[in-house]
């Protein structure tokens, strides 16, 4: 599960950076790299969406870490 979580975090960073570029400069990096509306671009978008769902579920199901001070 640690690997899946790491991949999810990387995908969320990619998605966040892509949306930042779209918002700031109207530049879609995923479409530029893979072609607008291509199968590969759609796969990237689906993977980013799945990563978000994975982390959202983890947010509500993982126990918080309590540290003694």
Backbone torsions as a table, in degrees:
resi	resn	phi	psi	omega
1	UNK	NA	-28.5	-179.8
2	UNK	-62.4	-38.4	178.9
3	UNK	-66.2	-42.9	179.3
4	UNK	-62.3	-41.8	178.8
5	UNK	-64.3	-41.6	178.2
6	UNK	-63.5	-43.8	177.7
7	UNK	-62.2	-40.4	178.8
8	UNK	-62.0	-42.9	179.2
9	UNK	-63.8	-43.5	178.6
10	UNK	-61.7	-44.5	178.8
11	UNK	-63.4	-38.3	177.9
12	UNK	-66.8	-35.6	176.1
13	UNK	-65.8	-44.9	177.5
14	UNK	-59.2	-46.7	179.7
15	UNK	-63.4	-41.7	178.9
16	UNK	-64.5	-43.3	177.4
17	UNK	-64.2	-40.1	179.1
18	UNK	-62.4	-46.0	179.1
19	UNK	-66.1	-34.6	175.5
20	UNK	-62.2	-42.8	177.5
21	UNK	-65.5	-39.6	178.6
22	UNK	-63.9	-45.3	-178.3
23	UNK	-68.3	-40.9	-175.0
24	UNK	-83.3	-38.8	-171.3
25	UNK	-126.9	4.4	-175.3
26	UNK	52.5	43.4	-178.8
27	UNK	-124.8	116.4	-179.2
28	UNK	-99.6	104.9	-176.5
29	UNK	-65.5	-40.0	-179.2
30	UNK	-62.7	-46.0	178.0
31	UNK	-64.9	-35.3	178.6
32	UNK	-66.1	-41.7	-177.8
33	UNK	-74.4	-39.3	-171.4
34	UNK	-111.2	-8.9	-178.5
35	UNK	98.7	133.2	-176.8
36	UNK	-63.2	123.1	178.2
37	UNK	73.8	10.8	-179.2
38	UNK	-73.5	164.2	178.3
39	UNK	-60.7	-40.8	-178.3
40	UNK	-66.0	-40.2	177.8
41	UNK	-63.6	-42.4	178.8
42	UNK	-64.2	-37.1	177.1
43	UNK	-62.7	-43.6	178.2
44	UNK	-60.6	-44.8	-179.8
45	UNK	-62.4	-41.3	178.8
46	UNK	-65.4	-42.1	178.9
47	UNK	-63.9	-39.8	177.1
48	UNK	-63.8	-41.2	177.3
49	UNK	-63.1	-43.0	177.6
50	UNK	-64.6	-37.6	177.5
51	UNK	-63.1	-39.6	178.2
52	UNK	-64.2	-42.3	178.1
53	UNK	-63.4	-43.0	179.6
54	UNK	-57.9	-47.7	-178.1
55	UNK	-72.8	-31.0	176.9
56	UNK	-65.7	-43.8	176.6
57	UNK	-62.9	-43.5	179.9
58	UNK	-63.1	-34.5	-180.0
59	UNK	-59.6	-37.3	-176.2
60	UNK	-96.8	-8.2	-177.7
61	UNK	-112.7	-21.9	-179.4
62	UNK	-76.4	143.1	176.3
63	UNK	-77.1	138.7	178.4
64	UNK	-69.3	148.8	177.4
65	UNK	-85.5	123.5	179.3
66	UNK	-107.9	125.7	-179.5
67	UNK	-111.4	136.9	175.2
68	UNK	-81.1	132.9	-179.6
69	UNK	-107.7	NA	NA
